[in-house]
Amino acid sequence: MGKIEWAMWANEQALASGLILLTGGIVGVAGQFRGWQFAAYAIAAGAFVCLLEYPRSKRTKGTSVERTGQYCFTVCVKSFGPLTRNYYVRAFLHAALSVPAGFLLATVLGCVCLGIASIIYLAAIEVNTGTHSSKEGDSQKAR
């Protein structure tokens, strides 16, 4: 069996978590749940996570296909510099963004999934997979 690419798994998990969080937020606001303000927060947090995680990283070995329209998002993510490419920052950011979403039933699934994505990013750091941007010349290792 091949080696697990933790960074790519974390990216996919976080992107799915952002979409789940966004969907739960829309349901919470549309349903006017008690504490719907947390649902409004979940919409903003889910959109931010999707923007951050949409660019797919380059695989360590083999080829990876870029997502449709990935280049535009890659430019936005790269504008924040090493803050958005560092796995420690991403793990902490996802963990922090997931906490307020845990207070509403409609967004609790997104909260749990985002917490799992944070743990997977920490596993990527532990295994030392490093950070690979979508361009071949911009590879940078996480410390």
Salt bridges, closest charged atoms under 4 A:
GLU5 OE2 - ARG59 NE 3.38
GLU12 OE2 - ARG56 NH2 3.47
GLU12 OE2 - ARG67 NH2 2.53
GLU53 OE1 - ARG90 NH1 3.17
GLU53 OE2 - HIS94 NE2 2.87
ASP138 OD2 - LYS78 NZ 2.68
